[in-house]
Amino acid sequence: MAERQAQRPELPQTIGKYHVTGLIGEGGMGRVYCAEDPDSGQTVAIKVLTQAVGQDDSFVRRFRREAEVLRRLKHPNIVQLLDAGEHDGHPYLVLEYIEGTQLSELIRRVGRVPWRQAVEWCVEICDALAHAHQAGVVHRDIKPANVLITLDGHVKLTDFGIAQRLDGTRLTTTGSILGTVEYMSPEQAEGKRVDARSDLYSLGALLYHMLTGRPPFTGSSYVEVLKRLRFDQPERVQQIAKDVPIWLDDLVDALLQKQRERRPATATEVKQRLLAVLEKVRYRDTEQFQLAIGAEDDDGDATVSEAPTQALASPPSRPGPTTLARRFKLEETVEGRPLERSRRMVARILGGILLLALVWGAYSYWSHSRDPARRWAALEAELNDPNRNNVVLIARLREFVESFPDSPYADKAREALAELELTAHRRQLFRSALVRSLRPTGSPVSPLERRYIQALLTIWLESPTEGLSRLEELLDLLSTQEKQQTSLAKTVRHDYVALALEVAEAAVSNGDFDTALNVAERVRGRMPEQPEPAIRPLLRRLNRIGNEARSRRNQGTTSTNHKEERKN
């Protein structure tokens, strides 16, 4: 760690008139600093080329081209250029400071993005691209790393360093390739002329990544990805993510067409189709709901259709003989005597065999159901199945824990149950009214619910530790309004305990036992005497982790004392 700190460059005190306060990040081309504007007191981001790159004329031209492009673009979903200049002979850009994170980092943390949220973010990206295309600018590098998600859940498109004007002005010679190969269009990969539909292909690849958790094409090398990009067809989104609507799957497929003429023509058209997906799903769900509860009558009261009844005009006829009876009906021998005795003997033998099979099956099922080892082996196989049904599996795990609370597999079952319930809770949360309110057309929420949304965004976009503090502040506020916020308090407590468990486990794995103990004690002090059943398994796991941290810390203290005694 000391060597890494020693290798870091010293921060300049000022860049132009701006006072540098910290380093946001650095890459192969340059560094981005956090600074303060002395005139307005506004926090800004300053992008400066490194000394090595600053000596390359092509990079300098690209850097200045980004400033030229950003001066032409003024849109709420595009990072704004505030100023530009030179510092010690190196050009710099002063950009709007964004509190949030890159979409690539968010995907790395949460995996797949829920399809409704992906649609909402892509609608905002379409607005940004429509503005850029109307200004005659093609971005040419749409990818998750160039999409910023702000703390209030909106999108900021950044990094126009390799943008090209639609009038044909380009930064590189014909045949060269600039961009990220996993997201670039086939024509861009071949070094051909690009246009607005090339950005729409990259938007399709970005949407594909959000919905499935991976880009459309991957490979072990740059050349392999380029080859697949030119000749292969990506797997359909619905084959990977079953919950994605077919209309959204069709739109992604249209955006990823290799011939640009077969793609949507404009970003505005893509936006309209994305909004149409939301409307179609809403209409579909509404129709299904109405079919489930029945149509409404003229007075507005729900009615349930009744099947017509039929009067019995005549008594039911006697049913015909069954197949078994027909097979063993009375027959005559050659001598003309009936085979009554033979028929009865065969029927009894078959009945006995059937009865034995039923008894054996019932016994096997009963013995299997009472054997915790067999039951757990079956449950473990379901847990490892990627196509498992989590709803059914949660019910089976809960039944197993209740039936075998003292078995050696009970703790594993409780842990698996807690993880599945947490996953189900988070999925339900993504569909909840709180998260829907993050959209531009969302319904209004109360101040406490808004603080809860901010806490969730802090967890996803900043750090779990900071999010834990936000949830603690909200729990303290909710303790005075428990009657008015019962549902919200339960949700906050569940997420608080789950997040505390995650922080404590990470602390123990890093050897930070004091932090794990501190987190466990903080949670214990904020839980009611009778916590909800859904969070009890999580609390038990947290207590075990706290005890483990205390034990390992004491062992470390004892070992240190022994070493000191030996030295003395």
Order of alpha helices (4+ residues) and beta strands (2+ residues): alpha-beta-beta-beta-beta-alpha-alpha-beta-beta-beta-alpha-alpha-beta-beta-beta-beta-alpha-alpha-alpha-alpha-alpha-alpha-alpha-alpha-alpha-alpha-alpha-alpha-alpha-alpha-alpha-alpha-alpha
